[in-house]
Amino acid sequence: MSIITDEQNNFKKVDINIKSPMIKPEVNESDMTFENSIRPKSFDSYIGQTALKETLKITIEAAKKREQPLDHLLFYGPPGLGKTTLAGVIAQQMGVEIKITSAPALERPRDIIGILMSLQGGEILFIDEIHRLNKIAEEILYPAMEDFFLDMTTGKSQTVKTIRLPIPKFTLIGATTKAGALSGPLRDRFGIIHRLEFYTEAELSQVVKRTAGILNIEIDEEGAHAIARRSRGTPRIANRLVKRVADFALVKADGKITKNIANDALDTLKIDNCGLDTTDRNLLMLIIEKFNGGPVGIETLAAALGEDVRTLEDVCEPYLLQAGLLQRTPRGRQITPYALEHLGIKNSNISFQGNLF
Ligand code: ADE
């Protein structure tokens, strides 16, 4: 089974002879390689999430002093904010290996058992999308997380026996876009639970400049800011836009990213000055034009747009909510006055009841 491939990050490539719960990335391979090549490896090069970084530094220092593994950690928040990257930084800082997998890859009991048995003392196991773990895998994890044991059953019906198999002490880092979808007992077994926040424009500007530096792309301050502004608070998006804008700069100009080049490139990519793409705008326009501003159920919206509910909930919505363009109400999604303003819609007959701003 191959789990980890990120050598630059000091992530270890692991081979285990139980069959393969390999990561199935939802982004394509070349994006993964690109992401891996620019991942920060230390707290110093990891930009943003300042409060979380400070807490983690203390926790790591204390764990090292006690010569104990770190408590199990749960990171939650929208995709692309650096949960996997942070897990890699933690491993680096602890001086231990990290094994990376994702819950949908842990389909059969032997998948999770294989990984747990392969761990060395102190190592970190990172499970992405942990809210998608099945019940059996979860139940295998409970004693492993709590007491570092695997409860294995042997024999059939009347002769069934349970054996407790010790495993080395390890740290589980779980990541999820949906903390609320985790079962209570699993959530309770994490010592530290932290939400990752959207990045500010200033932080994203730093991410953009750092990435451009690694890729040898010339960029000025205003060019970096123009990309940061349209990156919807998300470093993964900022990094992808750096590449797209760099292509544009190379073909249309002298290769240097300036404010004008960045704005022209992003206009061409149909990313507006709030960072919204065509899908986001279609979603807002649908609510405005067909549902009189809402409220309307997410399933109805997904069906009308031909999108998956999960994509809308996990990818589109968090930023629209954070940017104040959309509201979640008990009766469904509703646009805000700011959405009308942003989309340049005047004289609409949508009325907003008292619950908005
Ligand atoms: N690339 C992705 N996330 C990053 C971060 N937080 N800091 C620096 N570079 C990044």
Boltz pocket constraint, residues with backbone or C-beta under 6 A from the ligand:
constraints:
  - pocket:
      binder: B
      contacts: [[A, 38], [A, 39], [A, 40], [A, 45], [A, 46], [A, 47], [A, 48], [A, 80], [A, 81], [A, 82], [A, 85], [A, 207], [A, 210], [A, 235], [A, 236], [A, 239]]
      max_distance: 6.0
